[in-house]
Amino acid sequence: MKTFRKKYKIKDNQIIIDLPKAFDDISNVIVTIEEDMNDHQKKINMMKKASKDPLFLSDVKEINDDFKFADSDTL
């Protein structure tokens, strides 16, 4: 299976992809569009939102409870 990954700028809600020569003999591909989360402010906003999310907070509590005795163990 061949994989090609590259960031693209969106212009007029369109993306034009020039595939590398390695894809010349391939007639079908799967395209997945993901938002680029490298924007620092977006990450900060997501962390702020997670800090108030009840499901996330219950998961964190459960993990802390699982490891509370391990933290007190000595090596």
PDB file of N, CA, C and O in Angstrom:
ATOM      1  N   MET A   1       0.840  -1.169   0.000  1.00  0.00           N
ATOM      2  CA  MET A   1       0.000   0.000   0.000  1.00  0.00           C
ATOM      3  C   MET A   1       0.889   1.239   0.000  1.00  0.00           C
ATOM      4  O   MET A   1       1.828   1.341   0.790  1.00  0.00           O
ATOM      5  N   LYS A   2       0.593   2.152  -0.869  1.00  0.00           N
ATOM      6  CA  LYS A   2       1.340   3.404  -0.960  1.00  0.00           C
ATOM      7  C   LYS A   2       0.613   4.487  -0.187  1.00  0.00           C
ATOM      8  O   LYS A   2      -0.617   4.543  -0.182  1.00  0.00           O
ATOM      9  N   THR A   3       1.375   5.339   0.460  1.00  0.00           N
ATOM     10  CA  THR A   3       0.801   6.433   1.233  1.00  0.00           C
ATOM     11  C   THR A   3       1.441   7.746   0.815  1.00  0.00           C
ATOM     12  O   THR A   3       2.647   7.816   0.574  1.00  0.00           O
ATOM     13  N   PHE A   4       0.633   8.768   0.734  1.00  0.00           N
ATOM     14  CA  PHE A   4       1.103  10.100   0.385  1.00  0.00           C
ATOM     15  C   PHE A   4       0.442  11.069   1.347  1.00  0.00           C
ATOM     16  O   PHE A   4      -0.784  11.105   1.457  1.00  0.00           O
ATOM     17  N   ARG A   5       1.250  11.852   2.039  1.00  0.00           N
ATOM     18  CA  ARG A   5       0.706  12.793   3.018  1.00  0.00           C
ATOM     19  C   ARG A   5       1.372  14.150   2.825  1.00  0.00           C
ATOM     20  O   ARG A   5       2.598  14.248   2.770  1.00  0.00           O
ATOM     21  N   LYS A   6       0.563  15.180   2.726  1.00  0.00           N
ATOM     22  CA  LYS A   6       1.083  16.526   2.517  1.00  0.00           C
ATOM     23  C   LYS A   6       0.032  17.531   2.967  1.00  0.00           C
ATOM     24  O   LYS A   6      -1.166  17.289   2.819  1.00  0.00           O
ATOM     25  N   LYS A   7       0.474  18.652   3.514  1.00  0.00           N
ATOM     26  CA  LYS A   7      -0.450  19.727   3.893  1.00  0.00           C
ATOM     27  C   LYS A   7      -0.795  20.549   2.662  1.00  0.00           C
ATOM     28  O   LYS A   7       0.053  20.794   1.803  1.00  0.00           O
ATOM     29  N   TYR A   8      -2.045  20.970   2.588  1.00  0.00           N
ATOM     30  CA  TYR A   8      -2.506  21.795   1.481  1.00  0.00           C
ATOM     31  C   TYR A   8      -3.267  22.997   2.017  1.00  0.00           C
ATOM     32  O   TYR A   8      -3.928  22.911   3.052  1.00  0.00           O
ATOM     33  N   LYS A   9      -3.176  24.092   1.327  1.00  0.00           N
ATOM     34  CA  LYS A   9      -3.980  25.270   1.612  1.00  0.00           C
ATOM     35  C   LYS A   9      -5.309  25.123   0.877  1.00  0.00           C
ATOM     36  O   LYS A   9      -5.356  24.648  -0.258  1.00  0.00           O
ATOM     37  N   ILE A  10      -6.363  25.530   1.525  1.00  0.00           N
ATOM     38  CA  ILE A  10      -7.681  25.490   0.909  1.00  0.00           C
ATOM     39  C   ILE A  10      -7.954  26.851   0.290  1.00  0.00           C
ATOM     40  O   ILE A  10      -7.811  27.884   0.943  1.00  0.00           O
ATOM     41  N   LYS A  11      -8.351  26.839  -0.981  1.00  0.00           N
ATOM     42  CA  LYS A  11      -8.679  28.080  -1.684  1.00  0.00           C
ATOM     43  C   LYS A  11     -10.048  27.902  -2.332  1.00  0.00           C
ATOM     44  O   LYS A  11     -10.267  26.960  -3.094  1.00  0.00           O
ATOM     45  N   ASP A  12     -10.950  28.800  -2.027  1.00  0.00           N
ATOM     46  CA  ASP A  12     -12.320  28.726  -2.545  1.00  0.00           C
ATOM     47  C   ASP A  12     -12.947  27.361  -2.249  1.00  0.00           C
ATOM     48  O   ASP A  12     -13.674  26.803  -3.070  1.00  0.00           O
ATOM     49  N   ASN A  13     -12.645  26.838  -1.052  1.00  0.00           N
ATOM     50  CA  ASN A  13     -13.175  25.562  -0.585  1.00  0.00           C
ATOM     51  C   ASN A  13     -12.791  24.393  -1.504  1.00  0.00           C
ATOM     52  O   ASN A  13     -13.542  23.426  -1.638  1.00  0.00           O
ATOM     53  N   GLN A  14     -11.602  24.497  -2.140  1.00  0.00           N
ATOM     54  CA  GLN A  14     -11.120  23.442  -3.027  1.00  0.00           C
ATOM     55  C   GLN A  14      -9.652  23.137  -2.736  1.00  0.00           C
ATOM     56  O   GLN A  14      -8.898  23.985  -2.260  1.00  0.00           O
ATOM     57  N   ILE A  15      -9.278  21.896  -3.041  1.00  0.00           N
ATOM     58  CA  ILE A  15      -7.884  21.461  -2.944  1.00  0.00           C
ATOM     59  C   ILE A  15      -7.536  20.759  -4.258  1.00  0.00           C
ATOM     60  O   ILE A  15      -8.297  19.920  -4.740  1.00  0.00           O
ATOM     61  N   ILE A  16      -6.396  21.105  -4.824  1.00  0.00           N
ATOM     62  CA  ILE A  16      -5.906  20.410  -6.013  1.00  0.00           C
ATOM     63  C   ILE A  16      -4.680  19.621  -5.593  1.00  0.00           C
ATOM     64  O   ILE A  16      -3.725  20.178  -5.051  1.00  0.00           O
ATOM     65  N   ILE A  17      -4.713  18.307  -5.848  1.00  0.00           N
ATOM     66  CA  ILE A  17      -3.632  17.420  -5.410  1.00  0.00           C
ATOM     67  C   ILE A  17      -2.933  16.843  -6.636  1.00  0.00           C
ATOM     68  O   ILE A  17      -3.548  16.153  -7.449  1.00  0.00           O
ATOM     69  N   ASP A  18      -1.644  17.134  -6.754  1.00  0.00           N
ATOM     70  CA  ASP A  18      -0.810  16.494  -7.772  1.00  0.00           C
ATOM     71  C   ASP A  18      -0.122  15.314  -7.104  1.00  0.00           C
ATOM     72  O   ASP A  18       0.693  15.486  -6.198  1.00  0.00           O
ATOM     73  N   LEU A  19      -0.460  14.112  -7.560  1.00  0.00           N
ATOM     74  CA  LEU A  19       0.109  12.912  -6.950  1.00  0.00           C
ATOM     75  C   LEU A  19       1.517  12.644  -7.462  1.00  0.00           C
ATOM     76  O   LEU A  19       1.840  12.987  -8.600  1.00  0.00           O
ATOM     77  N   PRO A  20       2.351  12.035  -6.636  1.00  0.00           N
ATOM     78  CA  PRO A  20       3.704  11.684  -7.080  1.00  0.00           C
ATOM     79  C   PRO A  20       3.663  10.592  -8.159  1.00  0.00           C
ATOM     80  O   PRO A  20       2.656   9.903  -8.321  1.00  0.00           O
ATOM     81  N   LYS A  21       4.755  10.450  -8.877  1.00  0.00           N
ATOM     82  CA  LYS A  21       4.852   9.459  -9.960  1.00  0.00           C
ATOM     83  C   LYS A  21       4.569   8.043  -9.462  1.00  0.00           C
ATOM     84  O   LYS A  21       4.094   7.209 -10.232  1.00  0.00           O
ATOM     85  N   ALA A  22       4.850   7.755  -8.191  1.00  0.00           N
ATOM     86  CA  ALA A  22       4.619   6.415  -7.638  1.00  0.00           C
ATOM     87  C   ALA A  22       3.150   6.000  -7.735  1.00  0.00           C
ATOM     88  O   ALA A  22       2.834   4.817  -7.610  1.00  0.00           O
ATOM     89  N   PHE A  23       2.261   6.952  -7.956  1.00  0.00           N
ATOM     90  CA  PHE A  23       0.836   6.660  -8.032  1.00  0.00           C
ATOM     91  C   PHE A  23       0.342   6.541  -9.482  1.00  0.00           C
ATOM     92  O   PHE A  23      -0.861   6.423  -9.713  1.00  0.00           O
ATOM     93  N   ASP A  24       1.249   6.571 -10.446  1.00  0.00           N
ATOM     94  CA  ASP A  24       0.846   6.505 -11.858  1.00  0.00           C
ATOM     95  C   ASP A  24       0.026   5.264 -12.194  1.00  0.00           C
ATOM     96  O   ASP A  24      -0.895   5.332 -13.009  1.00  0.00           O
ATOM     97  N   ASP A  25       0.349   4.139 -11.578  1.00  0.00           N
ATOM     98  CA  ASP A  25      -0.335   2.889 -11.918  1.00  0.00           C
ATOM     99  C   ASP A  25      -1.536   2.594 -11.018  1.00  0.00           C
ATOM    100  O   ASP A  25      -2.078   1.489 -11.057  1.00  0.00           O
ATOM    101  N   ILE A  26      -1.951   3.550 -10.223  1.00  0.00           N
ATOM    102  CA  ILE A  26      -3.061   3.353  -9.291  1.00  0.00           C
ATOM    103  C   ILE A  26      -4.288   4.084  -9.812  1.00  0.00           C
ATOM    104  O   ILE A  26      -4.210   5.248 -10.203  1.00  0.00           O
ATOM    105  N   SER A  27      -5.433   3.383  -9.812  1.00  0.00           N
ATOM    106  CA  SER A  27      -6.644   4.003 -10.353  1.00  0.00           C
ATOM    107  C   SER A  27      -7.646   4.408  -9.271  1.00  0.00           C
ATOM    108  O   SER A  27      -8.568   5.172  -9.556  1.00  0.00           O
ATOM    109  N   ASN A  28      -7.491   3.918  -8.039  1.00  0.00           N
ATOM    110  CA  ASN A  28      -8.402   4.268  -6.952  1.00  0.00           C
ATOM    111  C   ASN A  28      -7.609   4.637  -5.705  1.00  0.00           C
ATOM    112  O   ASN A  28      -6.625   3.979  -5.368  1.00  0.00           O
ATOM    113  N   VAL A  29      -8.037   5.683  -5.032  1.00  0.00           N
ATOM    114  CA  VAL A  29      -7.412   6.097  -3.777  1.00  0.00           C
ATOM    115  C   VAL A  29      -8.515   6.483  -2.796  1.00  0.00           C
ATOM    116  O   VAL A  29      -9.659   6.720  -3.185  1.00  0.00           O
ATOM    117  N   ILE A  30      -8.151   6.541  -1.524  1.00  0.00           N
ATOM    118  CA  ILE A  30      -9.055   7.032  -0.487  1.00  0.00           C
ATOM    119  C   ILE A  30      -8.487   8.354   0.003  1.00  0.00           C
ATOM    120  O   ILE A  30      -7.306   8.442   0.340  1.00  0.00           O
ATOM    121  N   VAL A  31      -9.318   9.369   0.042  1.00  0.00           N
ATOM    122  CA  VAL A  31      -8.892  10.688   0.494  1.00  0.00           C
ATOM    123  C   VAL A  31      -9.588  10.977   1.820  1.00  0.00           C
ATOM    124  O   VAL A  31     -10.811  10.888   1.923  1.00  0.00           O
ATOM    125  N   THR A  32      -8.789  11.326   2.838  1.00  0.00           N
ATOM    126  CA  THR A  32      -9.314  11.701   4.142  1.00  0.00           C
ATOM    127  C   THR A  32      -8.912  13.143   4.413  1.00  0.00           C
ATOM    128  O   THR A  32      -7.739  13.496   4.291  1.00  0.00           O
ATOM    129  N   ILE A  33      -9.862  13.965   4.774  1.00  0.00           N
ATOM    130  CA  ILE A  33      -9.591  15.367   5.059  1.00  0.00           C
ATOM    131  C   ILE A  33      -9.622  15.574   6.572  1.00  0.00           C
ATOM    132  O   ILE A  33     -10.626  15.281   7.221  1.00  0.00           O
ATOM    133  N   GLU A  34      -8.531  16.073   7.128  1.00  0.00           N
ATOM    134  CA  GLU A  34      -8.453  16.364   8.557  1.00  0.00           C
ATOM    135  C   GLU A  34      -8.048  17.821   8.739  1.00  0.00           C
ATOM    136  O   GLU A  34      -7.230  18.357   7.991  1.00  0.00           O
ATOM    137  N   GLU A  35      -8.629  18.434   9.731  1.00  0.00           N
ATOM    138  CA  GLU A  35      -8.247  19.798  10.058  1.00  0.00           C
ATOM    139  C   GLU A  35      -6.838  19.787  10.638  1.00  0.00           C
ATOM    140  O   GLU A  35      -6.504  18.915  11.440  1.00  0.00           O
ATOM    141  N   ASP A  36      -6.025  20.735  10.246  1.00  0.00           N
ATOM    142  CA  ASP A  36      -4.665  20.860  10.768  1.00  0.00           C
ATOM    143  C   ASP A  36      -4.747  21.454  12.162  1.00  0.00           C
ATOM    144  O   ASP A  36      -5.106  22.621  12.322  1.00  0.00           O
ATOM    145  N   MET A  37      -4.418  20.664  13.168  1.00  0.00           N
ATOM    146  CA  MET A  37      -4.530  21.116  14.549  1.00  0.00           C
ATOM    147  C   MET A  37      -3.216  21.692  15.068  1.00  0.00           C
ATOM    148  O   MET A  37      -3.015  21.753  16.281  1.00  0.00           O
ATOM    149  N   ASN A  38      -2.339  22.104  14.203  1.00  0.00           N
ATOM    150  CA  ASN A  38      -1.084  22.695  14.630  1.00  0.00           C
ATOM    151  C   ASN A  38      -1.241  24.151  15.053  1.00  0.00           C
ATOM    152  O   ASN A  38      -0.287  24.778  15.513  1.00  0.00           O
ATOM    153  N   ASP A  39      -2.433  24.676  14.897  1.00  0.00           N
ATOM    154  CA  ASP A  39      -2.693  26.047  15.328  1.00  0.00           C
ATOM    155  C   ASP A  39      -2.703  26.078  16.852  1.00  0.00           C
ATOM    156  O   ASP A  39      -3.583  25.490  17.481  1.00  0.00           O
ATOM    157  N   HIS A  40      -1.745  26.751  17.434  1.00  0.00           N
ATOM    158  CA  HIS A  40      -1.552  26.774  18.883  1.00  0.00           C
ATOM    159  C   HIS A  40      -2.809  27.232  19.625  1.00  0.00           C
ATOM    160  O   HIS A  40      -3.194  26.617  20.618  1.00  0.00           O
ATOM    161  N   GLN A  41      -3.441  28.286  19.164  1.00  0.00           N
ATOM    162  CA  GLN A  41      -4.617  28.809  19.861  1.00  0.00           C
ATOM    163  C   GLN A  41      -5.770  27.813  19.837  1.00  0.00           C
ATOM    164  O   GLN A  41      -6.513  27.711  20.813  1.00  0.00           O
ATOM    165  N   LYS A  42      -5.930  27.083  18.751  1.00  0.00           N
ATOM    166  CA  LYS A  42      -6.982  26.068  18.687  1.00  0.00           C
ATOM    167  C   LYS A  42      -6.737  24.984  19.731  1.00  0.00           C
ATOM    168  O   LYS A  42      -7.673  24.519  20.383  1.00  0.00           O
ATOM    169  N   LYS A  43      -5.476  24.583  19.886  1.00  0.00           N
ATOM    170  CA  LYS A  43      -5.143  23.567  20.884  1.00  0.00           C
ATOM    171  C   LYS A  43      -5.447  24.071  22.287  1.00  0.00           C
ATOM    172  O   LYS A  43      -6.003  23.335  23.102  1.00  0.00           O
ATOM    173  N   ILE A  44      -5.092  25.307  22.573  1.00  0.00           N
ATOM    174  CA  ILE A  44      -5.366  25.892  23.886  1.00  0.00           C
ATOM    175  C   ILE A  44      -6.869  25.907  24.148  1.00  0.00           C
ATOM    176  O   ILE A  44      -7.313  25.555  25.240  1.00  0.00           O
ATOM    177  N   ASN A  45      -7.645  26.309  23.161  1.00  0.00           N
ATOM    178  CA  ASN A  45      -9.104  26.353  23.315  1.00  0.00           C
ATOM    179  C   ASN A  45      -9.688  24.970  23.551  1.00  0.00           C
ATOM    180  O   ASN A  45     -10.614  24.813  24.347  1.00  0.00           O
ATOM    181  N   MET A  46      -9.152  23.964  22.864  1.00  0.00           N
ATOM    182  CA  MET A  46      -9.626  22.597  23.065  1.00  0.00           C
ATOM    183  C   MET A  46      -9.294  22.102  24.473  1.00  0.00           C
ATOM    184  O   MET A  46     -10.107  21.416  25.092  1.00  0.00           O
ATOM    185  N   MET A  47      -8.108  22.441  24.985  1.00  0.00           N
ATOM    186  CA  MET A  47      -7.734  22.034  26.344  1.00  0.00           C
ATOM    187  C   MET A  47      -8.630  22.719  27.372  1.00  0.00           C
ATOM    188  O   MET A  47      -9.019  22.098  28.361  1.00  0.00           O
ATOM    189  N   LYS A  48      -8.962  23.989  27.149  1.00  0.00           N
ATOM    190  CA  LYS A  48      -9.858  24.705  28.064  1.00  0.00           C
ATOM    191  C   LYS A  48     -11.238  24.044  28.071  1.00  0.00           C
ATOM    192  O   LYS A  48     -11.860  23.886  29.122  1.00  0.00           O
ATOM    193  N   LYS A  49     -11.695  23.668  26.896  1.00  0.00           N
ATOM    194  CA  LYS A  49     -12.995  23.004  26.791  1.00  0.00           C
ATOM    195  C   LYS A  49     -12.965  21.648  27.492  1.00  0.00           C
ATOM    196  O   LYS A  49     -13.910  21.292  28.197  1.00  0.00           O
ATOM    197  N   ALA A  50     -11.890  20.895  27.302  1.00  0.00           N
ATOM    198  CA  ALA A  50     -11.765  19.577  27.935  1.00  0.00           C
ATOM    199  C   ALA A  50     -11.726  19.692  29.446  1.00  0.00           C
ATOM    200  O   ALA A  50     -12.225  18.809  30.144  1.00  0.00           O
ATOM    201  N   SER A  51     -11.143  20.761  29.963  1.00  0.00           N
ATOM    202  CA  SER A  51     -11.017  20.918  31.414  1.00  0.00           C
ATOM    203  C   SER A  51     -12.373  21.084  32.099  1.00  0.00           C
ATOM    204  O   SER A  51     -12.459  21.009  33.325  1.00  0.00           O
ATOM    205  N   LYS A  52     -13.426  21.309  31.321  1.00  0.00           N
ATOM    206  CA  LYS A  52     -14.776  21.448  31.874  1.00  0.00           C
ATOM    207  C   LYS A  52     -15.697  20.314  31.430  1.00  0.00           C
ATOM    208  O   LYS A  52     -16.872  20.295  31.795  1.00  0.00           O
ATOM    209  N   ASP A  53     -15.179  19.377  30.653  1.00  0.00           N
ATOM    210  CA  ASP A  53     -15.975  18.277  30.118  1.00  0.00           C
ATOM    211  C   ASP A  53     -16.150  17.189  31.193  1.00  0.00           C
ATOM    212  O   ASP A  53     -15.159  16.602  31.626  1.00  0.00           O
ATOM    213  N   PRO A  54     -17.385  16.910  31.632  1.00  0.00           N
ATOM    214  CA  PRO A  54     -17.608  15.938  32.704  1.00  0.00           C
ATOM    215  C   PRO A  54     -17.082  14.536  32.382  1.00  0.00           C
ATOM    216  O   PRO A  54     -16.533  13.874  33.262  1.00  0.00           O
ATOM    217  N   LEU A  55     -17.238  14.079  31.152  1.00  0.00           N
ATOM    218  CA  LEU A  55     -16.757  12.748  30.782  1.00  0.00           C
ATOM    219  C   LEU A  55     -15.235  12.682  30.848  1.00  0.00           C
ATOM    220  O   LEU A  55     -14.673  11.715  31.363  1.00  0.00           O
ATOM    221  N   PHE A  56     -14.568  13.714  30.326  1.00  0.00           N
ATOM    222  CA  PHE A  56     -13.104  13.774  30.385  1.00  0.00           C
ATOM    223  C   PHE A  56     -12.633  13.799  31.835  1.00  0.00           C
ATOM    224  O   PHE A  56     -11.704  13.080  32.203  1.00  0.00           O
ATOM    225  N   LEU A  57     -13.273  14.623  32.655  1.00  0.00           N
ATOM    226  CA  LEU A  57     -12.881  14.738  34.058  1.00  0.00           C
ATOM    227  C   LEU A  57     -13.098  13.430  34.811  1.00  0.00           C
ATOM    228  O   LEU A  57     -12.300  13.075  35.679  1.00  0.00           O
ATOM    229  N   SER A  58     -14.172  12.710  34.488  1.00  0.00           N
ATOM    230  CA  SER A  58     -14.385  11.419  35.152  1.00  0.00           C
ATOM    231  C   SER A  58     -13.337  10.401  34.718  1.00  0.00           C
ATOM    232  O   SER A  58     -12.921   9.569  35.524  1.00  0.00           O
ATOM    233  N   ASP A  59     -12.907  10.449  33.467  1.00  0.00           N
ATOM    234  CA  ASP A  59     -11.836   9.568  32.993  1.00  0.00           C
ATOM    235  C   ASP A  59     -10.529   9.869  33.717  1.00  0.00           C
ATOM    236  O   ASP A  59      -9.816   8.949  34.118  1.00  0.00           O
ATOM    237  N   VAL A  60     -10.212  11.137  33.885  1.00  0.00           N
ATOM    238  CA  VAL A  60      -8.984  11.528  34.586  1.00  0.00           C
ATOM    239  C   VAL A  60      -9.043  11.056  36.036  1.00  0.00           C
ATOM    240  O   VAL A  60      -8.051  10.552  36.561  1.00  0.00           O
ATOM    241  N   LYS A  61     -10.186  11.215  36.682  1.00  0.00           N
ATOM    242  CA  LYS A  61     -10.346  10.779  38.069  1.00  0.00           C
ATOM    243  C   LYS A  61     -10.153   9.266  38.172  1.00  0.00           C
ATOM    244  O   LYS A  61      -9.483   8.777  39.081  1.00  0.00           O
ATOM    245  N   GLU A  62     -10.741   8.539  37.237  1.00  0.00           N
ATOM    246  CA  GLU A  62     -10.619   7.078  37.245  1.00  0.00           C
ATOM    247  C   GLU A  62      -9.159   6.647  37.090  1.00  0.00           C
ATOM    248  O   GLU A  62      -8.712   5.723  37.770  1.00  0.00           O
ATOM    249  N   ILE A  63      -8.434   7.288  36.225  1.00  0.00           N
ATOM    250  CA  ILE A  63      -7.010   6.965  36.031  1.00  0.00           C
ATOM    251  C   ILE A  63      -6.215   7.308  37.281  1.00  0.00           C
ATOM    252  O   ILE A  63      -5.360   6.533  37.709  1.00  0.00           O
ATOM    253  N   ASN A  64      -6.493   8.464  37.867  1.00  0.00           N
ATOM    254  CA  ASN A  64      -5.807   8.841  39.113  1.00  0.00           C
ATOM    255  C   ASN A  64      -6.090   7.836  40.222  1.00  0.00           C
ATOM    256  O   ASN A  64      -5.188   7.462  40.972  1.00  0.00           O
ATOM    257  N   ASP A  65      -7.345   7.400  40.324  1.00  0.00           N
ATOM    258  CA  ASP A  65      -7.701   6.411  41.338  1.00  0.00           C
ATOM    259  C   ASP A  65      -6.967   5.087  41.108  1.00  0.00           C
ATOM    260  O   ASP A  65      -6.541   4.436  42.062  1.00  0.00           O
ATOM    261  N   ASP A  66      -6.822   4.694  39.843  1.00  0.00           N
ATOM    262  CA  ASP A  66      -6.126   3.443  39.516  1.00  0.00           C
ATOM    263  C   ASP A  66      -4.662   3.481  39.944  1.00  0.00           C
ATOM    264  O   ASP A  66      -4.095   2.446  40.296  1.00  0.00           O
ATOM    265  N   PHE A  67      -4.055   4.642  39.918  1.00  0.00           N
ATOM    266  CA  PHE A  67      -2.621   4.749  40.191  1.00  0.00           C
ATOM    267  C   PHE A  67      -2.286   5.360  41.544  1.00  0.00           C
ATOM    268  O   PHE A  67      -1.109   5.584  41.828  1.00  0.00           O
ATOM    269  N   LYS A  68      -3.278   5.641  42.393  1.00  0.00           N
ATOM    270  CA  LYS A  68      -2.994   6.314  43.648  1.00  0.00           C
ATOM    271  C   LYS A  68      -2.099   5.482  44.561  1.00  0.00           C
ATOM    272  O   LYS A  68      -1.292   6.050  45.297  1.00  0.00           O
ATOM    273  N   PHE A  69      -2.214   4.160  44.537  1.00  0.00           N
ATOM    274  CA  PHE A  69      -1.364   3.323  45.381  1.00  0.00           C
ATOM    275  C   PHE A  69       0.016   3.118  44.743  1.00  0.00           C
ATOM    276  O   PHE A  69       1.012   2.960  45.448  1.00  0.00           O
ATOM    277  N   ALA A  70       0.068   3.120  43.420  1.00  0.00           N
ATOM    278  CA  ALA A  70       1.352   2.945  42.731  1.00  0.00           C
ATOM    279  C   ALA A  70       2.275   4.130  43.018  1.00  0.00           C
ATOM    280  O   ALA A  70       3.494   3.968  43.081  1.00  0.00           O
ATOM    281  N   ASP A  71       1.704   5.305  43.190  1.00  0.00           N
ATOM    282  CA  ASP A  71       2.518   6.487  43.477  1.00  0.00           C
ATOM    283  C   ASP A  71       3.211   6.400  44.825  1.00  0.00           C
ATOM    284  O   ASP A  71       4.268   7.000  45.022  1.00  0.00           O
ATOM    285  N   SER A  72       2.628   5.663  45.748  1.00  0.00           N
ATOM    286  CA  SER A  72       3.209   5.568  47.084  1.00  0.00           C
ATOM    287  C   SER A  72       4.220   4.426  47.211  1.00  0.00           C
ATOM    288  O   SER A  72       4.938   4.338  48.207  1.00  0.00           O
ATOM    289  N   ASP A  73       4.277   3.542  46.189  1.00  0.00           N
ATOM    290  CA  ASP A  73       5.248   2.433  46.215  1.00  0.00           C
ATOM    291  C   ASP A  73       6.653   2.952  46.066  1.00  0.00           C
ATOM    292  O   ASP A  73       6.887   3.942  45.372  1.00  0.00           O
ATOM    293  N   THR A  74       7.596   2.287  46.717  1.00  0.00           N
ATOM    294  CA  THR A  74       9.000   2.641  46.563  1.00  0.00           C
ATOM    295  C   THR A  74       9.682   1.584  45.717  1.00  0.00           C
ATOM    296  O   THR A  74       9.299   0.414  45.726  1.00  0.00           O
ATOM    297  N   LEU A  75      10.677   2.006  45.001  1.00  0.00           N
ATOM    298  CA  LEU A  75      11.413   1.071  44.129  1.00  0.00           C
ATOM    299  C   LEU A  75      12.535   0.415  44.866  1.00  0.00           C
ATOM    300  O   LEU A  75      13.258  -0.399  44.291  1.00  0.00           O
TER     301      LEU A  75
END
